[in-house]
Amino acid sequence: MNNRVVSSDVSLPAALHLLSRYTSDAFHTEWTEIPTPREWPRFLVDRVQGYRQVTDATLLATVMHHDGTLVTLDSGILSLLPGSETLRVQLIVPEV
């Protein structure tokens, strides 16, 4: 895991175990329909500052498109959202 995002070092096997655990949750849904940047909400387009935020913006646009919630370890993703949209993100802390 990215130590700039998660404060503790986590090995790849531990990270894969966490991913498996989180994605096996009954509420987990995998979406294959992903909006293009032309379909993103205007506030996302306006807030992306560089290429490093494109994946985050794509995830957020997908969540909004499907009226879902993004579960993530990265609190930095909240910077792309106005306050009224932050409920679409649930931050988690890994239990390793």
C-alpha positions as YAML, in Angstrom:
chain: A
units: angstrom
residues:
- id: 1
  name: MET
  ca: [0.00, 0.00, 0.00]
- id: 2
  name: ASN
  ca: [1.07, 3.53, -0.65]
- id: 3
  name: ASN
  ca: [2.69, 4.78, 2.57]
- id: 4
  name: ARG
  ca: [1.74, 8.35, 1.64]
- id: 5
  name: VAL
  ca: [-1.89, 7.25, 1.96]
- id: 6
  name: VAL
  ca: [-1.73, 4.56, 4.65]
- id: 7
  name: SER
  ca: [0.55, 5.32, 7.57]
- id: 8
  name: SER
  ca: [1.76, 1.75, 8.11]
- id: 9
  name: ASP
  ca: [3.69, -0.54, 5.80]
- id: 10
  name: VAL
  ca: [1.52, -3.38, 4.52]
- id: 11
  name: SER
  ca: [2.95, -6.29, 2.55]
- id: 12
  name: LEU
  ca: [1.45, -7.30, -0.79]
- id: 13
  name: PRO
  ca: [-0.01, -10.56, 0.62]
- id: 14
  name: ALA
  ca: [-1.62, -8.60, 3.46]
- id: 15
  name: ALA
  ca: [-3.00, -6.01, 1.02]
- id: 16
  name: LEU
  ca: [-4.42, -8.77, -1.21]
- id: 17
  name: HIS
  ca: [-6.02, -10.37, 1.84]
- id: 18
  name: LEU
  ca: [-7.65, -7.04, 2.76]
- id: 19
  name: LEU
  ca: [-8.86, -6.50, -0.79]
- id: 20
  name: SER
  ca: [-10.36, -9.99, -0.87]
- id: 21
  name: ARG
  ca: [-12.08, -9.39, 2.44]
- id: 22
  name: TYR
  ca: [-13.53, -6.03, 1.42]
- id: 23
  name: THR
  ca: [-14.69, -7.18, -2.02]
- id: 24
  name: SER
  ca: [-16.40, -10.29, -0.61]
- id: 25
  name: ASP
  ca: [-18.76, -8.08, 1.40]
- id: 26
  name: ALA
  ca: [-22.42, -8.56, 0.44]
- id: 27
  name: PHE
  ca: [-22.71, -4.85, -0.41]
- id: 28
  name: HIS
  ca: [-19.72, -4.82, -2.78]
- id: 29
  name: THR
  ca: [-20.63, -4.26, -6.42]
- id: 30
  name: GLU
  ca: [-18.32, -4.26, -9.41]
- id: 31
  name: TRP
  ca: [-19.34, -1.87, -12.16]
- id: 32
  name: THR
  ca: [-18.14, -2.28, -15.71]
- id: 33
  name: GLU
  ca: [-19.85, 0.86, -17.06]
- id: 34
  name: ILE
  ca: [-17.41, 3.72, -16.47]
- id: 35
  name: PRO
  ca: [-18.23, 7.27, -17.54]
- id: 36
  name: THR
  ca: [-15.78, 9.05, -19.82]
- id: 37
  name: PRO
  ca: [-14.36, 12.43, -18.75]
- id: 38
  name: ARG
  ca: [-16.95, 14.09, -21.02]
- id: 39
  name: GLU
  ca: [-19.63, 12.58, -18.76]
- id: 40
  name: TRP
  ca: [-18.04, 13.61, -15.45]
- id: 41
  name: PRO
  ca: [-19.82, 16.15, -13.26]
- id: 42
  name: ARG
  ca: [-18.47, 19.64, -13.98]
- id: 43
  name: PHE
  ca: [-17.06, 20.03, -10.46]
- id: 44
  name: LEU
  ca: [-14.79, 16.99, -11.01]
- id: 45
  name: VAL
  ca: [-13.44, 18.39, -14.26]
- id: 46
  name: ASP
  ca: [-12.82, 21.73, -12.55]
- id: 47
  name: ARG
  ca: [-11.05, 20.20, -9.52]
- id: 48
  name: VAL
  ca: [-8.61, 17.78, -11.22]
- id: 49
  name: GLN
  ca: [-5.18, 19.41, -10.99]
- id: 50
  name: GLY
  ca: [-3.06, 16.83, -12.81]
- id: 51
  name: TYR
  ca: [-2.69, 13.31, -14.14]
- id: 52
  name: ARG
  ca: [-2.37, 11.81, -10.65]
- id: 53
  name: GLN
  ca: [-5.98, 12.67, -9.90]
- id: 54
  name: VAL
  ca: [-7.52, 11.23, -13.07]
- id: 55
  name: THR
  ca: [-7.98, 7.74, -11.60]
- id: 56
  name: ASP
  ca: [-9.56, 9.19, -8.45]
- id: 57
  name: ALA
  ca: [-11.90, 11.35, -10.54]
- id: 58
  name: THR
  ca: [-12.84, 8.34, -12.69]
- id: 59
  name: LEU
  ca: [-13.67, 6.33, -9.56]
- id: 60
  name: LEU
  ca: [-15.78, 9.17, -8.17]
- id: 61
  name: ALA
  ca: [-17.59, 9.72, -11.48]
- id: 62
  name: THR
  ca: [-18.35, 5.98, -11.62]
- id: 63
  name: VAL
  ca: [-19.71, 6.02, -8.08]
- id: 64
  name: MET
  ca: [-21.94, 8.98, -8.90]
- id: 65
  name: HIS
  ca: [-23.09, 7.42, -12.17]
- id: 66
  name: HIS
  ca: [-24.23, 4.30, -10.27]
- id: 67
  name: ASP
  ca: [-25.45, 6.22, -7.19]
- id: 68
  name: GLY
  ca: [-23.05, 4.24, -5.00]
- id: 69
  name: THR
  ca: [-20.41, 4.73, -2.34]
- id: 70
  name: LEU
  ca: [-16.64, 4.50, -2.80]
- id: 71
  name: VAL
  ca: [-14.82, 2.72, 0.01]
- id: 72
  name: THR
  ca: [-11.17, 3.77, 0.07]
- id: 73
  name: LEU
  ca: [-8.07, 4.09, 2.20]
- id: 74
  name: ASP
  ca: [-7.17, 7.41, 0.55]
- id: 75
  name: SER
  ca: [-8.55, 10.47, 2.32]
- id: 76
  name: GLY
  ca: [-6.99, 12.68, -0.36]
- id: 77
  name: ILE
  ca: [-9.77, 11.75, -2.76]
- id: 78
  name: LEU
  ca: [-12.11, 13.97, -0.75]
- id: 79
  name: SER
  ca: [-10.36, 17.04, -2.16]
- id: 80
  name: LEU
  ca: [-12.10, 16.38, -5.47]
- id: 81
  name: LEU
  ca: [-15.57, 16.63, -3.94]
- id: 82
  name: PRO
  ca: [-17.66, 19.54, -2.76]
- id: 83
  name: GLY
  ca: [-18.95, 19.13, 0.80]
- id: 84
  name: SER
  ca: [-22.37, 18.03, -0.42]
- id: 85
  name: GLU
  ca: [-20.86, 14.99, -2.18]
- id: 86
  name: THR
  ca: [-18.44, 13.71, 0.50]
- id: 87
  name: LEU
  ca: [-21.03, 11.20, 1.74]
- id: 88
  name: ARG
  ca: [-20.29, 9.21, -1.41]
- id: 89
  name: VAL
  ca: [-16.92, 8.23, 0.10]
- id: 90
  name: GLN
  ca: [-16.37, 5.96, 3.09]
- id: 91
  name: LEU
  ca: [-12.85, 6.03, 4.47]
- id: 92
  name: ILE
  ca: [-11.49, 2.85, 6.03]
- id: 93
  name: VAL
  ca: [-8.46, 2.06, 8.15]
- id: 94
  name: PRO
  ca: [-6.82, -1.30, 7.38]
- id: 95
  name: GLU
  ca: [-6.80, -3.88, 10.13]
- id: 96
  name: VAL
  ca: [-3.65, -5.86, 9.48]
...
